């Protein structure tokens, strides 16, 4: 069953408080997507990439506490340009030989705006930083869908390569995560 429209913060909180979402959840990689969006050529051109391999899981306690992790295989980046993808996998950026994964560990959710704020930590190249993003949440029988965008400055994670200032340092990680009940 497809998720319904995004829930209001109060509707989601009511489901959490009632324990209706309690249990273990697994990310459905076939229906989930993690994108990289940035700009290059001195901010003139958009750059879009998709990470082709993503996994994860989550848990909701009877009290409504939410935790989870999403793991992205950095080698799976696909920008439709093999030469650029090879460079992104190199030591200038993701350094996949040493740091194959990017992870976001969620430590909680709270009402925010017209959705939720997901708080946790982001780890890239073995550098872990606090991170949070606003998201919309939809719920259907046995499924939770989360849609949000995490803003990241790549310099915070040791990715400082920038030949003559051509590459943007501020990037967006766009998450469409579909979790199914275990």
C-alpha positions as CSV (number, residue, x, y, z in Angstrom):
1,X,0.0,0.0,0.0
2,X,1.4,3.4,-0.9
3,X,1.9,6.0,1.8
4,X,-0.8,8.6,2.4
5,X,-0.2,12.3,2.3
6,X,2.4,13.7,4.7
7,X,1.2,13.8,8.2
8,X,1.0,16.9,10.3
9,X,3.4,17.1,13.2
10,X,0.5,16.6,15.6
11,X,-0.9,13.6,13.8
12,X,2.5,11.9,13.7
13,X,3.1,12.7,17.4
14,X,-0.3,11.1,18.2
15,X,0.8,7.9,16.4
16,X,4.1,7.9,18.2
17,X,2.5,8.6,21.6
18,X,-0.1,5.8,21.1
19,X,2.7,3.3,20.2
20,X,1.2,2.6,16.8
21,X,4.6,2.8,15.1
22,X,6.5,0.9,17.7
23,X,8.7,-1.8,16.4
24,X,11.7,-2.5,14.0
25,X,11.8,-1.0,10.5
26,X,14.0,-1.9,7.5
27,X,14.9,0.5,4.7
28,X,13.6,-0.8,1.3
29,X,16.6,0.0,-1.0
30,X,14.6,-0.7,-4.1
31,X,12.1,2.1,-3.2
32,X,14.5,4.5,-1.4
33,X,16.8,7.0,-3.0
34,X,19.7,9.2,-1.8
35,X,20.7,12.0,-4.1
36,X,23.6,14.5,-4.1
37,X,22.9,18.0,-5.4
38,X,25.5,20.7,-5.7
39,X,26.8,23.3,-8.2
40,X,30.0,23.4,-10.2
41,X,31.7,25.7,-12.7
42,X,31.8,28.5,-10.1
43,X,28.2,27.9,-9.2
44,X,26.8,28.3,-12.7
45,X,25.8,24.6,-13.4
46,X,23.8,22.2,-11.3
47,X,25.3,18.8,-10.6
48,X,23.1,15.9,-9.6
49,X,24.1,12.4,-8.6
50,X,22.4,9.4,-7.1
51,X,23.9,6.9,-4.8
52,X,22.8,3.5,-6.2
53,X,23.4,1.4,-3.0
54,X,21.7,2.4,0.2
55,X,20.7,0.4,3.3
56,X,19.3,1.1,6.8
57,X,17.0,0.3,9.6
58,X,15.2,2.0,12.4
59,X,13.4,1.4,15.6
60,X,10.4,3.1,17.3
61,X,9.9,2.4,21.0
62,X,6.5,2.1,22.7
63,X,7.2,5.5,24.2
64,X,7.6,7.0,20.7
65,X,11.4,7.4,20.7
66,X,12.9,7.1,17.2
67,X,16.4,5.9,16.2
68,X,17.9,4.6,13.0
69,X,20.7,4.5,10.5
70,X,21.0,5.0,6.8
71,X,24.2,3.8,5.2
72,X,25.2,4.9,1.7
73,X,27.9,3.1,-0.3
74,X,30.0,6.1,-1.5
75,X,31.4,4.0,-4.4
76,X,27.8,3.8,-5.9
77,X,27.7,7.6,-6.8
78,X,26.4,8.0,-10.3
79,X,26.4,11.5,-11.9
80,X,26.2,10.1,-15.4
81,X,29.8,11.2,-16.0
82,X,32.3,8.3,-15.4
83,X,35.3,10.6,-15.2
84,X,33.6,12.8,-12.6
85,X,32.4,9.7,-10.6
86,X,36.0,8.4,-10.5
87,X,37.2,11.7,-9.2
88,X,34.4,11.8,-6.5
89,X,35.5,8.3,-5.4
90,X,39.1,9.4,-5.1
91,X,41.0,10.8,-2.1
92,X,40.0,14.3,-3.2
93,X,36.5,13.6,-2.1
94,X,34.9,10.4,-0.7
95,X,38.2,8.3,-0.6
96,X,36.3,5.1,-1.0
97,X,39.4,2.9,-0.6
98,X,39.6,4.0,3.1
99,X,36.1,5.2,3.8
100,X,33.6,3.2,1.8
101,X,30.4,4.3,3.6
102,X,28.5,7.5,4.4
103,X,26.2,7.1,7.4
104,X,23.4,9.2,9.0
105,X,22.5,7.9,12.5
106,X,19.2,9.3,13.6
107,X,18.9,9.9,17.3
108,X,15.4,11.4,17.4
109,X,12.6,13.2,15.7
110,X,10.5,16.2,16.9
111,X,7.7,18.3,15.4
112,X,9.0,21.1,13.3
113,X,7.2,23.4,10.8
114,X,4.8,21.2,8.8
115,X,6.8,18.0,9.4
116,X,9.5,16.8,11.7
117,X,13.1,17.6,12.5
118,X,15.4,14.6,12.3
119,X,18.4,14.9,14.5
120,X,21.5,12.8,14.6
121,X,25.0,12.5,13.3
122,X,26.5,12.4,9.8
123,X,29.7,10.5,9.2
124,X,31.7,11.0,6.0
125,X,35.4,10.0,5.7
126,X,35.4,8.9,9.4
127,X,34.5,12.4,10.5
128,X,31.3,12.5,12.5
129,X,29.4,15.8,12.9
130,X,26.0,16.6,14.5
131,X,23.4,17.0,11.7
132,X,19.7,17.6,11.4
133,X,17.1,18.1,8.7
134,X,13.5,18.8,8.3
135,X,11.4,16.1,6.7
136,X,7.9,15.1,5.7
137,X,6.6,11.8,7.0
138,X,3.9,9.6,5.5
139,X,2.5,6.5,7.1
140,X,0.5,3.6,5.6
141,X,0.0,0.0,6.8
142,X,3.4,-1.4,7.5
143,X,5.3,1.5,5.8
144,X,6.9,4.8,6.8
145,X,8.1,7.2,4.2
146,X,10.5,10.0,5.0
147,X,11.4,12.9,2.6
148,X,14.0,15.5,3.5
149,X,17.1,17.4,2.5
150,X,20.2,17.6,4.6
151,X,22.6,20.6,4.0
152,X,26.3,19.7,4.1
153,X,29.5,21.7,3.8
154,X,32.0,19.1,2.4
155,X,34.9,20.9,4.1
156,X,33.5,19.8,7.5
157,X,34.3,16.3,6.4
158,X,37.8,16.9,5.0
159,X,36.9,17.3,1.4
160,X,38.7,20.5,0.5
161,X,39.7,19.9,-3.1
162,X,38.6,22.9,-5.2
163,X,40.7,23.5,-8.3
164,X,40.5,27.3,-8.9
165,X,37.3,27.5,-6.9
166,X,35.3,25.6,-9.5
167,X,33.4,23.3,-7.1
168,X,30.8,24.4,-4.5
169,X,31.4,23.5,-0.9
170,X,27.8,23.6,0.1
171,X,25.9,20.5,-1.0
172,X,22.5,18.9,-0.4
173,X,21.8,15.3,0.3
174,X,18.2,14.6,-0.6
175,X,16.7,11.6,1.1
176,X,13.6,9.6,0.1
177,X,13.5,6.7,2.5
178,X,10.9,4.0,2.6
179,X,10.9,1.8,5.7
180,X,8.8,-1.3,6.1
181,X,7.9,-3.0,9.3
182,X,9.9,-6.1,10.1
